[in-house]
Amino acid sequence: MGTLYEIDQRLTQLEEWGCDPETGEILSDEDFAKKFDEISMELDKKIENTMLFAKQLNSDAEAIKAEEKALSDRRKRKEAFANRLTANIDRYIRHICSDEDGNVDEAKLNKYRFETPKIEIKYRKSNKVVVTDINKIPSKFIKTTTTVEPDKVGLKTYLKDNGCDGAEIQQFYNMQVK
């Protein structure tokens, strides 16, 4: 069995010249009909097998997508659990580095060390900008982002009734495989 194009070419040669595409011999009406059916069946089988393979690939892709989602959900649960455990230890350490009023002694926290052959915990100082009132920030430090996209569902209804220079409805033919 050849490619779709090779099979199609053999069928075209048979129809145009009335001869066997492999041998070149002129065929009787009965032999022509038999050869035509044989090549047509080969073409049908090729299309069917190709599309069955495509369906299998799509099925595999869906199974992979489901597994990716399951793994992603599992990863997120483990990350959330690890974050809760870490936060619990952080709260404990901050508690033991606090004074009687519950205020964290930053000097004590900065000196805190926990170390074993497998883990090391220490605190380091860092800085982070926290915006308390965006209206009081100089405008040169404000970024404005805007996303503009058409409402295609609503626009389609509008175009059917009115028309518009900036858009059009195009017709496509999409192959469906069931």
C-alpha positions in Angstrom: 0.0 0.0 0.0 1.4 3.4 -1.0 0.8 6.9 0.2 -2.6 8.5 -0.4 -1.1 10.5 -3.2 0.4 7.4 -4.9 -2.9 5.6 -4.6 -4.8 8.6 -6.0 -2.2 8.8 -8.8 -2.8 5.2 -9.7 -6.5 5.7 -9.7 -6.2 8.8 -11.9 -3.9 6.8 -14.4 -6.5 4.0 -14.5 -9.3 6.4 -15.2 -7.5 8.5 -17.8 -5.7 5.8 -19.8 -7.8 2.7 -19.1 -4.6 0.7 -18.4 -3.2 -1.0 -15.3 -1.0 1.5 -13.5 1.6 -1.2 -12.5 1.9 -3.1 -15.8 0.7 -0.5 -18.3 -1.5 -3.1 -20.1 -4.8 -2.0 -21.6 -7.7 -3.4 -19.5 -11.0 -4.9 -20.6 -14.2 -3.3 -19.1 -14.4 -6.2 -16.6 -10.7 -6.0 -15.6 -11.0 -2.2 -15.5 -13.9 -2.4 -13.1 -12.1 -5.0 -11.0 -8.9 -2.9 -10.9 -10.9 0.3 -10.1 -12.6 -1.4 -7.2 -9.3 -2.8 -5.9 -7.5 0.7 -6.0 -10.6 2.4 -4.5 -10.7 -0.1 -1.7 -7.0 0.4 -1.1 -7.7 4.2 -0.9 -10.6 3.7 1.5 -8.5 1.4 3.7 -5.7 3.9 3.7 -8.0 6.7 4.8 -9.7 4.6 7.4 -6.4 3.3 8.9 -4.9 6.9 8.9 -7.9 8.3 10.7 -8.1 5.4 13.2 -4.4 6.1 14.0 -5.3 9.8 14.4 -8.2 8.9 16.8 -5.8 6.8 18.8 -3.3 9.6 19.0 -6.0 12.0 20.2 -7.1 9.5 22.7 -3.5 9.1 24.0 -3.2 12.9 24.1 -6.4 13.2 26.2 -5.1 10.5 28.6 -1.8 12.4 28.9 -3.7 15.6 29.5 -5.7 13.9 32.3 -2.5 12.5 33.8 -0.9 15.9 33.6 -3.8 17.4 35.5 -3.7 14.7 38.1 0.1 15.2 38.6 -0.4 19.0 38.7 -3.1 18.6 41.4 -0.9 16.2 43.3 2.1 18.6 43.0 0.0 21.6 44.2 -1.2 19.6 47.2 2.3 18.6 48.2 3.6 22.2 47.7 0.7 23.5 49.9 1.4 20.9 52.6 5.1 21.7 52.5 4.3 25.4 52.8 2.0 24.8 55.8 4.7 22.7 57.5 7.3 25.4 56.8 5.0 28.2 58.1 4.3 26.1 61.2 8.1 25.9 62.0 8.5 29.6 61.2 5.7 30.5 63.6 7.3 28.4 66.3 10.8 30.0 65.8 9.3 33.5 65.8 7.4 32.6 69.0 10.6 31.5 70.8 12.4 34.7 69.5 9.6 36.9 70.9 9.4 39.0 74.1 6.7 38.7 76.8 4.4 41.0 74.7 4.6 38.8 71.6 6.9 41.2 69.6 9.6 39.4 67.6 13.1 40.3 68.8 14.7 40.9 65.3 18.3 40.7 66.7 17.5 37.3 68.3 15.8 36.1 65.2 18.7 37.2 63.0 21.1 35.1 65.3 18.8 32.0 65.3 20.4 28.9 63.7 19.3 25.3 63.5 21.6 22.9 61.7 21.8 19.1 61.3 23.7 17.1 58.7 20.5 17.2 56.6 18.9 20.6 57.2 19.9 24.2 58.0 17.5 26.9 59.1 18.6 30.6 59.5 17.0 34.0 59.0 18.4 36.7 56.8 17.3 40.3 56.4 15.6 41.3 53.2 13.6 44.3 51.8 10.3 44.3 50.0 8.2 47.2 48.8 4.7 47.1 50.2 2.2 49.6 48.6 -0.2 51.0 51.2 -1.9 53.6 49.0 -1.4 53.6 45.3 -2.8 57.1 44.9 0.0 58.6 46.8 2.8 57.0 44.6 4.5 59.3 42.0 2.9 58.5 38.6 6.3 57.6 37.0 6.2 54.4 39.2 2.8 53.4 38.1 2.4 50.9 35.3 -0.9 50.7 33.4 -1.7 47.6 31.4 -4.8 47.2 29.3 -6.0 44.1 27.5 -8.2 44.7 24.5 -10.0 41.8 22.8 -13.2 41.5 20.9 -16.3 39.7 22.2 -16.4 37.3 19.2 -19.7 35.7 20.3 -21.5 39.0 20.5 -19.8 40.3 17.4 -20.9 37.3 15.4 -24.6 38.0 16.2 -24.1 41.7 15.4 -22.4 40.9 12.1 -25.2 38.7 11.0 -27.7 41.5 11.5 -25.6 44.6 10.7 -22.2 44.0 9.2 -19.0 45.9 10.2 -15.9 47.1 8.3 -13.5 45.7 11.0 -14.7 42.1 11.0 -16.3 39.5 8.8 -17.8 36.0 9.2 -15.7 33.5 7.3 -17.0 30.0 6.6 -14.8 27.0 7.2 -15.2 23.3 6.7 -13.8 21.3 9.6 -13.4 17.6 9.3 -15.1 15.6 12.0 -14.0 12.2 12.9 -16.3 10.0 15.0 
